[in-house]
């Protein structure tokens, strides 16, 4: 078994592979470029050539470096490979190396010669970028399309595109990348008159343009002062353009809309739309239609095509009003920082081949390379140690293999230190030294930076670097392999509010001090923040129980006037598992659950607000064929939180984490403690096995799990459990009753009718005034029931139309509100501005209860469908008059018997019990 667990691309350094091939010191890159990359694909990795030379016993290399790259072939043949080196600073010998490699399943071995001693190789013909700068504007031509970044136009974002093959020029568009909130309006990057445009890399293989701009409107910024830094990365000979964006703001204002790459044009610059998976296309008709699909969305004019990849892409056909646009990610932003990315495709292709070309390009866009650094002497020593461990009794191998991993990860002395530590460990194995003594030696060799918590199932190690602690290893003794990435992502991050009500983001990396203490199966990690960051004490408790570990965090001791707003914890970075990432899988709770294969090759990102119909369980899992890591929040009361997964910043692993919103957020001296543990458990199996672990917990502790019977809610009537098929339509009784009766007769099975638009008011307008009903509803209900059909009308249990007089007079008091004291506003396409109501307020409970009672008594329906109370994301209500903690916590969904102080959604539901029509003593509520 290989002990280089978790590495896919390795940089091996050696003087030579054999005497016959000794042409001077070189680095050897072992790269596996996925076949989905298509043709030549760029591989970029960081290299410090000074450290390389030191580890090889060579003198420091002298700048500027002139690299030669050569791919190894059979019998030691060398083939030149295109290479580019971008130093991290002028005159530096550390920076990023980019290689252009063909895709395919086989491992590529590429030597990097970094001294004057190098082989004499044939001249190399390779595609190149053309980068020009004129009057502050930067133009990059990748051979398919030229993009111009002019700081005088559109905030430095691209303001001109010219397609190389067709000559087509686009310069009438605007980029409406913006933040927007209904009450304060929208602010665009394109309105910044003083952006910064920097050329970070200028080819020949890769060019990178960085644009820094502010979100403005009429020259003014909103109070939170949002801004963004975009990086546009262009590749030689490739029509792909990668855009990564980091958005920040001074305070954590909630923006329901954050847009990346809204390419909006007013004319007929493009005449067709195209989508992929499922593949479809059509003419742009100015009909205000939306077009989107699963993997790519595009605009075309003849052979000229501009596309975005990913499920969030869309085209809006709005010429003549808002404009026609091609859109990338569109998300909500509630924190101080957000990261988004999108990949474009800009080039020329014949219309009949556009679909297949973009499908292949989508594969290439998802192909991601990863890198790690080692040296050949270290690899040789690791191989020797692996052989020595393999000779031990089977019962001892797992623990020794874990020490081998720790010897690699805990070293702070660079490559040479890793060689010495591994050699020492190999010697300990050969001398049959007791395992406990070997652990002490590894800990001492790490300089005291290593803390170990382990039992017979799993080993956790925490490394101390500078003044912080972070998880260094999670080793599964069953499979004898490491599950965590080498990423240095901090264990926790949080947003704190200062006494002056400005906010700041801090993380474990900002700690003034950190200590770890082990007590049997428990670990306690203590962090102290500097005085200028509140001086708070952060305590993390980890408890082992077999393969499971439970993680809790608390914040105490803040300086007077400081407040905790949110905490992201624990940030666990997993993968890749085994030697290859292709068989890794990621489960996350979007909708009823999404499963992604090879997530590290697809840049999978997700953030959902729980509890919500589109974020329906508190579980994520990362696994391959041997098993993996279960990461679930065992929170029986459903505290408001975001469930997040994304690639780590260094793209070496997948981050799985939970962002907790603090109760009484913004209230001075509130402190914080996670209300439930996050459970990290090694397990065998796949997504199904992970869900069964979650279900086992939910059955025992979750307050929403039915208690009286195995599967049934005791308050669900028998008829509802026996329904086999539902009809769903809308309108007056004359429009739908006979249709539903015919449908039920045809199906010949117990049938129920989910009835929409039974009321006179338009849908999603004038809520909650559902009465009067449309003519004949009560008679229609009776007719359906006589035909054996049960009837359940729709109502919304959450929204009040803010334009109604009674909302302005009385309803507004019970609405959820932001920190500025004004109600949150939601829009659903009806034109009405709707306020989500606070479920703790008796006014709203009585309102919904009254609607239900009228339907069950006056209309005699069998049940009432109450929309959104379990399906819509919670609002962080900040109205202090409501009597609940401000912002976060579990007040929204606390069962009455556990939290008597607050009325809540359980109270809203319980308020219906005991109130029913004589004819229908137990109406159903969905």
NUKOL-839317 format. One line per 3 residues: number of its first residue (from 0); for each residue x negated, y, z of C-alpha. Coordinates in steps of 0.02 Angstrom, whole numbers, always signed. Layout:
% residues N
NUM	X/Y/Z ~ ...
***
This chain:
% residues 926
0	+0/+0/+0 ~ -66/+171/-45 ~ -93/+292/+100
3	-79/+445/-11 ~ +108/+438/+24 ~ +211/+581/-45
6	+87/+638/-179 ~ +128/+637/-364 ~ +0/+748/-443
9	-173/+747/-368 ~ -325/+850/-401 ~ -477/+739/-382
12	-648/+816/-374 ~ -807/+722/-412 ~ -979/+745/-486
15	-943/+612/-618 ~ -849/+451/-651 ~ -1003/+361/-712
18	-1183/+403/-752 ~ -1147/+399/-937 ~ -1015/+535/-919
21	-1108/+654/-805 ~ -1093/+825/-884 ~ -1089/+926/-724
24	-967/+947/-580 ~ -785/+945/-624 ~ -612/+933/-550
27	-498/+795/-607 ~ -313/+830/-619 ~ -200/+678/-616
30	-35/+743/-685 ~ +126/+655/-720 ~ +231/+763/-835
33	+410/+695/-845 ~ +464/+633/-1015 ~ +609/+756/-1004
36	+483/+896/-1027 ~ +492/+860/-1213 ~ +335/+920/-1303
39	+188/+1008/-1223 ~ +231/+1064/-1046 ~ +137/+1185/-933
42	+70/+1119/-768 ~ +17/+1255/-646 ~ -73/+1221/-482
45	-177/+1322/-358 ~ -364/+1286/-347 ~ -500/+1364/-241
48	-659/+1323/-337 ~ -770/+1384/-195 ~ -695/+1250/-82
51	-713/+1123/-222 ~ -897/+1162/-244 ~ -930/+1158/-56
54	-848/+988/-38 ~ -955/+922/-181 ~ -1115/+993/-109
57	-1130/+1117/-251 ~ -1179/+1301/-240 ~ -1034/+1424/-247
60	-974/+1456/-425 ~ -1003/+1630/-492 ~ -862/+1735/-565
63	-794/+1757/-689 ~ -751/+1573/-710 ~ -743/+1502/-885
66	-652/+1337/-871 ~ -659/+1192/-991 ~ -521/+1061/-981
69	-535/+889/-1057 ~ -414/+743/-1050 ~ -489/+572/-1021
72	-448/+438/-1148 ~ -495/+256/-1173 ~ -679/+213/-1148
75	-714/+385/-1076 ~ -667/+485/-1231 ~ -631/+668/-1197
78	-502/+775/-1287 ~ -492/+963/-1258 ~ -340/+1028/-1165
81	-278/+1209/-1164 ~ -317/+1290/-997 ~ -291/+1459/-915
84	-358/+1525/-750 ~ -276/+1671/-660 ~ -384/+1727/-513
87	-289/+1783/-359 ~ -389/+1945/-363 ~ -515/+2020/-485
90	-680/+1927/-469 ~ -605/+1786/-364 ~ -640/+1602/-394
93	-475/+1550/-314 ~ -313/+1563/-408 ~ -194/+1465/-519
96	-242/+1346/-658 ~ -119/+1313/-800 ~ -138/+1163/-915
99	-32/+1123/-1068 ~ +2/+936/-1064 ~ +113/+820/-1165
102	+263/+741/-1079 ~ +274/+555/-1051 ~ +275/+422/-915
105	+88/+391/-912 ~ -26/+484/-793 ~ -135/+616/-876
108	-314/+631/-816 ~ -386/+801/-855 ~ -559/+860/-803
111	-588/+1041/-757 ~ -769/+1094/-781 ~ -804/+1254/-683
114	-993/+1276/-700 ~ -1104/+1305/-853 ~ -1138/+1118/-854
117	-999/+1056/-965 ~ -976/+941/-1115 ~ -983/+1001/-1293
120	-803/+978/-1354 ~ -721/+1012/-1521 ~ -639/+1180/-1546
123	-459/+1187/-1489 ~ -308/+1250/-1584 ~ -168/+1291/-1465
126	-16/+1406/-1463 ~ -43/+1571/-1377 ~ +55/+1718/-1310
129	+42/+1893/-1379 ~ +52/+2021/-1239 ~ +48/+2206/-1278
132	+60/+2360/-1167 ~ +111/+2530/-1233 ~ +160/+2684/-1131
135	+192/+2577/-978 ~ +303/+2453/-1070 ~ +252/+2270/-1079
138	+304/+2157/-1224 ~ +278/+1969/-1219 ~ +298/+1865/-1378
141	+297/+1677/-1346 ~ +311/+1634/-1530 ~ +500/+1619/-1524
144	+560/+1785/-1453 ~ +480/+1947/-1395 ~ +542/+2022/-1231
147	+506/+2204/-1189 ~ +500/+2269/-1010 ~ +508/+2458/-1013
150	+509/+2545/-842 ~ +608/+2687/-922 ~ +752/+2570/-968
153	+866/+2452/-870 ~ +760/+2461/-714 ~ +613/+2373/-797
156	+716/+2218/-839 ~ +708/+2164/-1022 ~ +784/+2301/-1130
159	+741/+2235/-1303 ~ +737/+2060/-1380 ~ +670/+2019/-1552
162	+690/+1844/-1620 ~ +529/+1795/-1709 ~ +599/+1684/-1849
165	+754/+1784/-1895 ~ +689/+1957/-1852 ~ +852/+1994/-1760
168	+834/+2137/-1635 ~ +947/+2155/-1482 ~ +938/+2321/-1392
171	+1119/+2374/-1366 ~ +1145/+2263/-1214 ~ +1134/+2305/-1031
174	+1088/+2192/-885 ~ +1221/+2208/-750 ~ +1121/+2117/-616
177	+1202/+2189/-462 ~ +1275/+2173/-288 ~ +1460/+2207/-265
180	+1583/+2216/-122 ~ +1764/+2268/-143 ~ +1761/+2415/-21
183	+1591/+2490/-64 ~ +1586/+2446/-249 ~ +1439/+2388/-355
186	+1255/+2436/-366 ~ +1141/+2387/-511 ~ +955/+2363/-533
189	+968/+2440/-706 ~ +1007/+2609/-626 ~ +839/+2622/-537
192	+742/+2759/-629 ~ +578/+2714/-543 ~ +553/+2525/-552
195	+381/+2447/-544 ~ +330/+2337/-691 ~ +169/+2236/-664
198	+84/+2114/-782 ~ +23/+1976/-665 ~ -38/+1857/-798
201	-69/+1889/-983 ~ -103/+1721/-1064 ~ -157/+1634/-1169
204	-42/+1497/-1103 ~ +64/+1587/-974 ~ +116/+1767/-947
207	+203/+1832/-793 ~ +290/+2001/-779 ~ +346/+2060/-608
210	+485/+2190/-594 ~ +527/+2274/-428 ~ +685/+2381/-422
213	+822/+2445/-307 ~ +1009/+2418/-321 ~ +1078/+2593/-352
216	+1235/+2683/-409 ~ +1225/+2864/-466 ~ +1051/+2872/-390
219	+1110/+2816/-218 ~ +1078/+2653/-124 ~ +1204/+2571/-7
222	+1169/+2577/+179 ~ +1083/+2407/+183 ~ +960/+2464/+47
225	+958/+2303/-57 ~ +816/+2277/-182 ~ +744/+2138/-287
228	+580/+2073/-355 ~ +598/+1975/-517 ~ +463/+1869/-598
231	+482/+1827/-781 ~ +367/+1685/-835 ~ +336/+1656/-1020
234	+244/+1507/-1098 ~ +146/+1494/-1259 ~ +246/+1412/-1398
237	+398/+1384/-1286 ~ +568/+1469/-1300 ~ +595/+1441/-1113
240	+585/+1593/-998 ~ +592/+1561/-811 ~ +662/+1698/-699
243	+640/+1691/-511 ~ +711/+1828/-402 ~ +691/+1872/-219
246	+819/+1992/-149 ~ +800/+2082/+18 ~ +896/+2213/+115
249	+862/+2308/+276 ~ +1017/+2244/+364 ~ +1119/+2087/+335
252	+1268/+2164/+245 ~ +1388/+2040/+166 ~ +1396/+2050/-24
255	+1528/+1932/-95 ~ +1444/+1953/-266 ~ +1259/+1943/-307
258	+1225/+1927/-494 ~ +1071/+1864/-586 ~ +1056/+1887/-775
261	+1219/+1963/-833 ~ +1174/+1998/-1015 ~ +1317/+2113/-1067
264	+1340/+2187/-1240 ~ +1481/+2295/-1311 ~ +1470/+2250/-1495
267	+1454/+2098/-1610 ~ +1269/+2067/-1576 ~ +1321/+1886/-1554
270	+1470/+1805/-1640 ~ +1483/+1630/-1564 ~ +1482/+1546/-1394
273	+1414/+1372/-1357 ~ +1419/+1260/-1203 ~ +1343/+1094/-1161
276	+1400/+938/-1067 ~ +1531/+937/-1126 ~ +1471/+1014/-1289
279	+1587/+1142/-1363 ~ +1579/+1302/-1466 ~ +1686/+1434/-1548
282	+1698/+1609/-1616 ~ +1695/+1759/-1500 ~ +1872/+1828/-1520
285	+1877/+1969/-1390 ~ +2013/+1868/-1303 ~ +1948/+1888/-1124
288	+1917/+1701/-1112 ~ +1786/+1619/-1004 ~ +1677/+1478/-1071
291	+1564/+1372/-960 ~ +1501/+1194/-945 ~ +1390/+1083/-842
294	+1212/+1111/-906 ~ +1197/+1257/-1027 ~ +1292/+1405/-1096
297	+1238/+1509/-1246 ~ +1272/+1649/-1368 ~ +1229/+1634/-1552
300	+1221/+1741/-1708 ~ +1175/+1631/-1854 ~ +1013/+1545/-1805
303	+973/+1666/-1662 ~ +1021/+1589/-1494 ~ +1010/+1650/-1314
306	+1054/+1522/-1179 ~ +1052/+1499/-991 ~ +1034/+1330/-907
309	+1125/+1268/-754 ~ +1304/+1240/-695 ~ +1331/+1423/-649
312	+1311/+1488/-826 ~ +1461/+1565/-914 ~ +1513/+1670/-1062
315	+1650/+1801/-1049 ~ +1729/+1855/-1214 ~ +1774/+2032/-1163
318	+1729/+2143/-1311 ~ +1829/+2304/-1310 ~ +1849/+2311/-1121
321	+1719/+2256/-993 ~ +1605/+2186/-1128 ~ +1548/+2015/-1184
324	+1421/+1935/-1069 ~ +1311/+1784/-1042 ~ +1293/+1756/-856
327	+1176/+1658/-743 ~ +1196/+1628/-555 ~ +1334/+1722/-464
330	+1334/+1692/-275 ~ +1380/+1772/-108 ~ +1242/+1852/-5
333	+1261/+1877/+182 ~ +1082/+1872/+248 ~ +933/+1989/+234
336	+849/+1883/+103 ~ +906/+1778/-44 ~ +816/+1684/-183
339	+889/+1642/-352 ~ +819/+1574/-514 ~ +876/+1539/-689
342	+795/+1476/-849 ~ +831/+1557/-1018 ~ +809/+1489/-1193
345	+783/+1619/-1329 ~ +741/+1562/-1505 ~ +804/+1510/-1675
348	+889/+1348/-1725 ~ +1006/+1297/-1865 ~ +1188/+1299/-1806
351	+1213/+1114/-1840 ~ +1065/+1071/-1728 ~ +1099/+1197/-1588
354	+1187/+1073/-1473 ~ +1054/+937/-1479 ~ +914/+1065/-1467
357	+987/+1148/-1313 ~ +1022/+980/-1232 ~ +838/+932/-1251
360	+787/+1105/-1191 ~ +895/+1082/-1035 ~ +793/+925/-996
363	+634/+1024/-1017 ~ +700/+1163/-907 ~ +730/+1039/-766
366	+557/+961/-777 ~ +454/+1022/-629 ~ +272/+980/-593
369	+196/+968/-420 ~ +16/+971/-361 ~ -95/+923/-215
372	-282/+933/-187 ~ -410/+799/-144 ~ -587/+748/-190
375	-657/+586/-255 ~ -764/+547/-101 ~ -608/+568/+4
378	-509/+454/-112 ~ -646/+324/-99 ~ -644/+337/+90
381	-454/+325/+94 ~ -460/+168/-13 ~ -587/+92/+106
384	-478/+135/+255 ~ -324/+64/+169 ~ -416/-99/+140
387	-471/-105/+321 ~ -294/-74/+385 ~ -228/-209/+269
390	-336/-336/+360 ~ -253/-299/+528 ~ -108/-400/+599
393	+55/-346/+520 ~ +124/-281/+685 ~ -17/-153/+697
396	-24/-88/+520 ~ +119/+38/+527 ~ +45/+136/+671
399	-128/+139/+593 ~ -57/+195/+426 ~ +27/+337/+517
402	-140/+387/+592 ~ -211/+385/+417 ~ -77/+509/+363
405	-109/+619/+515 ~ -296/+617/+483 ~ -258/+697/+315
408	-127/+821/+375 ~ -197/+880/+541 ~ -370/+931/+481
411	-408/+1116/+476 ~ -585/+1104/+410 ~ -545/+1079/+227
414	-594/+936/+113 ~ -759/+896/+198 ~ -673/+884/+367
417	-543/+765/+295 ~ -682/+651/+231 ~ -767/+647/+401
420	-603/+614/+493 ~ -554/+474/+375 ~ -726/+395/+386
423	-712/+400/+575 ~ -541/+318/+570 ~ -604/+182/+453
426	-743/+146/+576 ~ -618/+134/+719 ~ -516/+6/+621
429	-673/-96/+582 ~ -725/-94/+765 ~ -551/-148/+821
432	-536/+2/+937 ~ -371/+7/+1035 ~ -237/+108/+947
435	-213/+228/+1094 ~ -397/+274/+1088 ~ -387/+304/+901
438	-239/+420/+928 ~ -337/+521/+1055 ~ -484/+534/+936
441	-373/+595/+793 ~ -296/+723/+910 ~ -467/+785/+965
444	-526/+789/+785 ~ -380/+905/+746 ~ -445/+1028/+874
447	-297/+999/+990 ~ -175/+1053/+856 ~ -81/+888/+850
450	+65/+835/+962 ~ +142/+663/+937 ~ +316/+600/+984
453	+349/+418/+937 ~ +439/+257/+979 ~ +447/+89/+891
456	+553/+157/+748 ~ +487/+328/+701 ~ +340/+442/+729
459	+355/+632/+733 ~ +201/+743/+739 ~ +193/+930/+764
462	+46/+1030/+704 ~ -10/+1195/+780 ~ -79/+1316/+651
465	-127/+1492/+704 ~ +5/+1532/+837 ~ +149/+1426/+774
468	+209/+1246/+778 ~ +295/+1153/+637 ~ +337/+971/+598
471	+187/+891/+516 ~ +248/+714/+494 ~ +400/+601/+505
474	+337/+424/+481 ~ +458/+280/+459 ~ +376/+128/+540
477	+499/+10/+454 ~ +441/+58/+279 ~ +267/+117/+334
480	+278/+281/+242 ~ +288/+468/+266 ~ +451/+560/+233
483	+403/+744/+254 ~ +322/+855/+124 ~ +159/+944/+154
486	+250/+1112/+139 ~ +213/+1239/+275 ~ +395/+1297/+289
489	+429/+1362/+466 ~ +539/+1256/+579 ~ +660/+1400/+612
492	+704/+1573/+550 ~ +822/+1701/+624 ~ +894/+1874/+598
495	+880/+1989/+749 ~ +965/+2156/+775 ~ +867/+2296/+857
498	+943/+2418/+982 ~ +961/+2545/+841 ~ +1068/+2415/+748
501	+942/+2388/+608 ~ +898/+2206/+579 ~ +740/+2107/+549
504	+705/+1930/+492 ~ +581/+1828/+596 ~ +522/+1648/+592
507	+418/+1526/+690 ~ +268/+1588/+590 ~ +285/+1758/+677
510	+267/+1688/+853 ~ +139/+1768/+968 ~ +113/+1599/+1050
513	+178/+1422/+1038 ~ +155/+1267/+1146 ~ +216/+1088/+1136
516	+250/+971/+1282 ~ +292/+784/+1276 ~ +391/+697/+1413
519	+424/+516/+1365 ~ +547/+517/+1220 ~ +570/+707/+1228
522	+471/+848/+1153 ~ +490/+1031/+1195 ~ +420/+1164/+1079
525	+410/+1338/+1153 ~ +382/+1496/+1052 ~ +363/+1675/+1113
528	+394/+1819/+994 ~ +288/+1976/+1001 ~ +357/+2123/+1101
531	+391/+2221/+941 ~ +503/+2076/+884 ~ +607/+2072/+1045
534	+486/+1966/+1147 ~ +615/+1825/+1143 ~ +581/+1648/+1200
537	+632/+1514/+1076 ~ +643/+1336/+1140 ~ +665/+1183/+1030
540	+709/+1016/+1110 ~ +686/+853/+1017 ~ +746/+687/+1089
543	+712/+515/+1013 ~ +837/+373/+1017 ~ +781/+229/+906
546	+766/+293/+726 ~ +866/+450/+772 ~ +804/+615/+840
549	+920/+755/+900 ~ +863/+936/+883 ~ +927/+1086/+980
552	+869/+1268/+988 ~ +899/+1410/+1110 ~ +848/+1594/+1114
555	+829/+1684/+1280 ~ +733/+1828/+1359 ~ +758/+1959/+1224
558	+714/+2138/+1263 ~ +862/+2244/+1316 ~ +977/+2292/+1174
561	+919/+2159/+1052 ~ +1042/+2035/+978 ~ +1037/+1870/+883
564	+1137/+1873/+722 ~ +1097/+1705/+642 ~ +975/+1561/+660
567	+919/+1441/+523 ~ +868/+1278/+606 ~ +796/+1150/+585
570	+709/+1179/+419 ~ +656/+1005/+367 ~ +560/+982/+205
573	+575/+806/+133 ~ +497/+714/-14 ~ +438/+658/-131
576	+462/+481/-64 ~ +342/+346/-121 ~ +231/+372/-271
579	+361/+442/-392 ~ +500/+571/-376 ~ +610/+499/-513
582	+704/+380/-397 ~ +730/+507/-256 ~ +911/+557/-222
585	+987/+703/-129 ~ +1161/+704/-53 ~ +1238/+870/-4
588	+1417/+920/+44 ~ +1477/+1023/-104 ~ +1662/+981/-125
591	+1683/+798/-81 ~ +1496/+772/-100 ~ +1366/+790/-237
594	+1227/+666/-273 ~ +1074/+725/-370 ~ +943/+608/-438
597	+762/+668/-442 ~ +804/+833/-357 ~ +622/+890/-355
600	+622/+881/-544 ~ +782/+983/-558 ~ +760/+1129/-437
603	+921/+1088/-344 ~ +991/+1229/-238 ~ +1151/+1236/-137
606	+1220/+1343/+4 ~ +1397/+1315/+67 ~ +1492/+1393/+211
609	+1561/+1261/+329 ~ +1701/+1222/+366 ~ +1770/+1243/+191
612	+1852/+1137/+58 ~ +1697/+1164/-49 ~ +1581/+1120/+95
615	+1675/+981/+180 ~ +1554/+889/+293 ~ +1398/+926/+396
618	+1283/+798/+315 ~ +1138/+792/+194 ~ +1027/+645/+153
621	+868/+618/+51 ~ +822/+440/+2 ~ +755/+319/-127
624	+768/+131/-147 ~ +682/+98/+19 ~ +789/+219/+119
627	+759/+394/+180 ~ +809/+530/+302 ~ +984/+569/+364
630	+1003/+753/+414 ~ +1173/+791/+492 ~ +1241/+917/+614
633	+1341/+819/+743 ~ +1451/+968/+787 ~ +1621/+906/+846
636	+1695/+1082/+851 ~ +1641/+1139/+677 ~ +1545/+1298/+719
639	+1533/+1417/+572 ~ +1372/+1383/+478 ~ +1295/+1378/+305
642	+1228/+1211/+246 ~ +1078/+1242/+134 ~ +963/+1141/+24
645	+832/+1213/-94 ~ +656/+1178/-157 ~ +520/+1233/-38
648	+427/+1390/-87 ~ +276/+1289/-144 ~ +394/+1167/-233
651	+315/+1020/-142 ~ +477/+961/-62 ~ +663/+988/-34
654	+719/+1096/+112 ~ +871/+1035/+211 ~ +934/+1156/+342
657	+1080/+1236/+433 ~ +1107/+1423/+458 ~ +1204/+1454/+620
660	+1299/+1616/+643 ~ +1282/+1675/+823 ~ +1435/+1705/+932
663	+1448/+1891/+973 ~ +1324/+1929/+836 ~ +1266/+2107/+849
666	+1319/+2121/+1032 ~ +1166/+2169/+1135 ~ +1087/+2031/+1240
669	+1197/+1893/+1170 ~ +1061/+1760/+1161 ~ +1095/+1600/+1065
672	+1100/+1411/+1081 ~ +1150/+1284/+951 ~ +1317/+1213/+1008
675	+1277/+1038/+947 ~ +1124/+938/+894 ~ +1061/+914/+719
678	+1020/+730/+701 ~ +873/+674/+594 ~ +870/+487/+570
681	+769/+369/+462 ~ +884/+242/+383 ~ +895/+104/+255
684	+1019/+122/+114 ~ +1092/+254/+0 ~ +1226/+391/+5
687	+1359/+270/+63 ~ +1258/+211/+211 ~ +1224/+392/+260
690	+1410/+432/+257 ~ +1446/+280/+367 ~ +1323/+346/+497
693	+1413/+512/+492 ~ +1583/+428/+504 ~ +1525/+325/+654
696	+1483/+486/+744 ~ +1642/+576/+687 ~ +1754/+434/+748
699	+1679/+449/+922 ~ +1660/+637/+945 ~ +1736/+746/+808
702	+1891/+836/+871 ~ +1975/+825/+702 ~ +1966/+635/+695
705	+2135/+553/+733 ~ +2132/+466/+901 ~ +2290/+364/+923
708	+2272/+244/+775 ~ +2132/+185/+665 ~ +2182/+280/+507
711	+2343/+377/+539 ~ +2374/+545/+616 ~ +2509/+517/+747
714	+2600/+674/+688 ~ +2609/+617/+505 ~ +2782/+548/+463
717	+2796/+373/+394 ~ +2868/+431/+228 ~ +2714/+532/+188
720	+2601/+383/+218 ~ +2706/+281/+96 ~ +2706/+406/-49
723	+2621/+330/-201 ~ +2626/+475/-325 ~ +2649/+663/-321
726	+2726/+779/-450 ~ +2657/+956/-455 ~ +2741/+1095/-553
729	+2820/+1265/-523 ~ +2970/+1376/-554 ~ +3155/+1386/-512
732	+3260/+1232/-478 ~ +3335/+1238/-653 ~ +3159/+1230/-727
735	+3087/+1086/-630 ~ +3211/+978/-533 ~ +3267/+870/-678
738	+3087/+852/-740 ~ +3033/+789/-570 ~ +3180/+668/-557
741	+3138/+598/-730 ~ +2956/+582/-680 ~ +3000/+488/-519
744	+3118/+372/-612 ~ +2984/+334/-741 ~ +2852/+298/-608
747	+2968/+186/-509 ~ +2871/+215/-348 ~ +2891/+323/-193
750	+2869/+501/-259 ~ +2852/+674/-184 ~ +2857/+846/-264
753	+2729/+982/-226 ~ +2829/+1137/-274 ~ +2741/+1299/-326
756	+2817/+1470/-364 ~ +2983/+1428/-283 ~ +2993/+1607/-219
759	+3045/+1768/-305 ~ +2879/+1856/-275 ~ +2740/+1826/-402
762	+2606/+1700/-356 ~ +2469/+1777/-246 ~ +2564/+1941/-233
765	+2665/+2014/-86 ~ +2614/+1875/+32 ~ +2681/+1826/+159
768	+2856/+1879/+101 ~ +2909/+1716/+19 ~ +3096/+1741/+45
771	+3215/+1748/-41 ~ +3190/+1589/-140 ~ +3227/+1577/-324
774	+3409/+1530/-361 ~ +3464/+1354/-320 ~ +3314/+1298/-219
777	+3411/+1225/-71 ~ +3527/+1135/-190 ~ +3378/+1073/-291
780	+3294/+1006/-136 ~ +3452/+910/-89 ~ +3468/+841/-266
783	+3288/+781/-266 ~ +3306/+701/-94 ~ +3463/+610/-149
786	+3359/+541/-292 ~ +3230/+479/-167 ~ +3103/+617/-197
789	+3024/+705/-49 ~ +2994/+893/-68 ~ +2845/+995/-6
792	+2834/+1179/-60 ~ +2675/+1280/-63 ~ +2636/+1430/+47
795	+2473/+1517/+88 ~ +2427/+1511/+272 ~ +2291/+1641/+268
798	+2325/+1794/+160 ~ +2425/+1956/+178 ~ +2445/+2080/+33
801	+2360/+2240/+92 ~ +2464/+2350/-22 ~ +2623/+2309/+76
804	+2688/+2437/+199 ~ +2706/+2311/+341 ~ +2523/+2263/+323
807	+2470/+2443/+342 ~ +2585/+2466/+492 ~ +2567/+2302/+588
810	+2478/+2166/+491 ~ +2311/+2255/+484 ~ +2288/+2229/+671
813	+2279/+2040/+646 ~ +2168/+2042/+491 ~ +1988/+1981/+494
816	+1870/+2129/+486 ~ +1690/+2167/+451 ~ +1574/+2268/+560
819	+1638/+2431/+486 ~ +1810/+2392/+556 ~ +1896/+2372/+388
822	+1981/+2210/+333 ~ +1895/+2087/+220 ~ +1973/+2087/+47
825	+1993/+1939/-70 ~ +2058/+1938/-249 ~ +2121/+1787/-346
828	+2162/+1855/-518 ~ +2336/+1920/-478 ~ +2279/+2100/-455
831	+2329/+2099/-272 ~ +2202/+2141/-138 ~ +2231/+2010/-5
834	+2168/+2012/+174 ~ +2121/+1847/+257 ~ +2206/+1846/+427
837	+2128/+1798/+592 ~ +2198/+1630/+651 ~ +2180/+1679/+834
840	+2312/+1814/+823 ~ +2489/+1777/+883 ~ +2562/+1896/+753
843	+2493/+1787/+613 ~ +2535/+1623/+699 ~ +2715/+1680/+723
846	+2723/+1739/+541 ~ +2669/+1571/+470 ~ +2774/+1476/+596
849	+2926/+1577/+545 ~ +2902/+1537/+361 ~ +2886/+1351/+398
852	+3040/+1351/+509 ~ +3147/+1439/+377 ~ +3092/+1314/+245
855	+3131/+1165/+355 ~ +3297/+1232/+419 ~ +3372/+1342/+283
858	+3304/+1244/+135 ~ +3282/+1075/+222 ~ +3118/+1028/+140
861	+3025/+874/+199 ~ +2859/+961/+227 ~ +2763/+1121/+194
864	+2593/+1135/+112 ~ +2496/+1274/+201 ~ +2353/+1323/+87
867	+2177/+1382/+132 ~ +2176/+1357/+320 ~ +2063/+1208/+298
870	+2003/+1241/+122 ~ +1939/+1421/+127 ~ +1772/+1471/+200
873	+1782/+1558/+369 ~ +1765/+1745/+382 ~ +1650/+1814/+517
876	+1782/+1919/+604 ~ +1707/+2066/+699 ~ +1866/+2139/+775
879	+1833/+2152/+962 ~ +2019/+2174/+1000 ~ +2056/+1996/+947
882	+1981/+1917/+1102 ~ +1867/+1792/+1015 ~ +1676/+1799/+1005
885	+1623/+1914/+864 ~ +1560/+1832/+705 ~ +1499/+1655/+729
888	+1535/+1510/+845 ~ +1672/+1379/+848 ~ +1817/+1490/+902
891	+1897/+1471/+731 ~ +1922/+1284/+748 ~ +1912/+1242/+932
894	+2044/+1117/+990 ~ +2158/+1197/+1117 ~ +2112/+1078/+1258
897	+1927/+1115/+1236 ~ +1935/+1305/+1221 ~ +2093/+1370/+1303
900	+2036/+1550/+1295 ~ +2057/+1564/+1108 ~ +2207/+1537/+998
903	+2146/+1457/+837 ~ +2189/+1352/+686 ~ +2227/+1205/+798
906	+2346/+1320/+891 ~ +2420/+1375/+724 ~ +2453/+1193/+682
909	+2510/+1146/+858 ~ +2633/+1290/+859 ~ +2739/+1193/+732
912	+2756/+1043/+847 ~ +2922/+1032/+935 ~ +3000/+1153/+810
915	+3091/+1064/+671 ~ +3257/+1050/+585 ~ +3387/+932/+656
918	+3395/+840/+491 ~ +3207/+826/+476 ~ +3139/+809/+653
921	+2957/+791/+600 ~ +2917/+890/+442 ~ +2748/+859/+365
924	+2617/+996/+361 ~ +2474/+981/+237
***
